[in-house]
C-alpha cells in the first residue's frame, strides 16, 4: 500500500470487516472512527470518541480528528493529524515526549471516567500497562 494524504469520510453504523485504504469510517452509534494507517503499512487504526481520547468534528462535509494520531505501537510509528479530510504529517517524537503524552492520557482517562466503582482504576491500569510495554519495546529498539 501507498501512503495517503486524504481520507474520505464514510458514515456507517458498523465498521466493515474489510477496511479500505483512504477511507475514514465513522460510526456515530458506537462513537468511533476507523481507518488504515495513513503511512500505507496496512494496520487498522481505531479512534474512540470521548473526552479522554479523540474528538470528531464535521464541517461542510469535511471531517477532522483531534488530537493527532500517534501510532507508537505500530512498527511504522507514524504520527499525523486528520484535518478537513487531509492527512497532515507530524514530526516524530522522542521516547521522553511519548512517555509524557502517555502520562497525560492516563490522567485524562481517570479525569473523564464515568462515575462507576473501579472503572477509573481499571482504565488507568490498562493504559499504564500498555504504555509501559510500548516504552520497553522502544527502549529495546534504540539500544
Secondary structure, DSSP 8 states (H G I E B T S, - for coil): ----SB-EEEE-SS--SS--TTEEEEETTTTEEEEE-TTTT--EEEEEBSTTSBEEEEETTEEEEES-EE-TTSTT--EEEEETTEEEE-----HHHHHHHHHHHHHHHHHT--S-TTHHHHHHHHHHHHHHHHHHHHHHHT-
